């Protein structure tokens, strides 16, 4: 994903003063840049960018920060931006995971860090363009730029105020430590309904940002582009039967995710939706007609291309269809049919304590439908409730 975001590499620096690297621009101004390459960290600790710098007897105003100037600087802890800097390039601060403090000089005409928010905000547009693990988004911000928090591994909590009405894609990619997400209840564009620990686009019911603690509500219709990308702490997630589309890179590189269940309601799975999920050993597809689903490329791809230990579980009677579908079979070492035995919620052919915990997880995750999980309707009342959990326990204890 990072490679896709990189623009053409800038030239190497023209000179260095006091540990900061510069490129000369417009003959009489300079931009802060990296030393040799944006993928080799150039800075660490506390960096204070000066308003002017002297080189070979010439005084240059520092007016810009180059594209990728501080990218991947995992040792960078604070950055101070002077009033003279009026241009900040793309990806300038992504994957600065130790960054805790951001300040912009109060005299800067282009940017600010209002309310001691520990972020860079484009003053005229109220767009937050770069944040860090200690950022508190002011309630005057209207837009969060794509990549603003990209690779901010230590970010654990984010609160979206009512003023924010535009969150660009990739804004929170690879925030692997994120555990708590809330949206102000007065926000007209987004919500975090049912304390779900996610950001949902209210009008479309699209989940656009999730985290390792997210519980997807059963009112969500879409899982958006990049929604959980790089969420390494996510180990399990229940996708409710309200979901019809899983967008590109939705769960890419969720390396802690061990299994996923895709409901029969899903009709679109976009490119690389589960790419790089290296711990995923079991995929449960409840889709009855796999050929009817629009699927992008490399949905379940692994960088190792070793799928020996990964099993695809499919509905009874659909084995041949999945074995013939090139969107599915190349990514699994085994394809097996799900048991229809009453109480066998996980479809492994046995009724065990694992089915109890599996069903509880599904109920806590927003509920399940009889159409998707007929084996879970143990008491045959047409609904799946905590009563079915009790019936499975009874079957295990008493055999009835």
Buried (B, 14 or more C-beta within 10 A) or exposed (E): BBEEBBEEEBEEBBBBEEEBBBBBBEEEBBBBBBBEBBEEBBBEEEBEBBEEBEBEEEEBBBBBBBBBBBBBBEEBBBBBBBBBBEEBBBBBBBBBBBBBBBBBBEEBEBBBBBBEBBBBBBEEEBBBBBBBBBBBBBBBBBBBBBBBBBBBBBBEBBBBBBBBEEBEBBBBBBBBBBBBBBBBEEBEBBBBBBEBBBBBBEEEBBBBBBBBBBBBBBEBBBBBBBBBBBBBBBBBBBBBBBBBBBBBBBBBBBBBBEBBBBBBBBBBBBBBBBBBBBEBEBBBBBBBEBEEBEBBEBBBBBEEEEBEEBBBBBBEEBBEBBBEBEBBBEBBEEBBBBBEBBBBBBBBEEBBEEBBEBBBBBBEBBBBBBEBBBBBBBBEEEBBBEEBBEBBBBBBEEEE
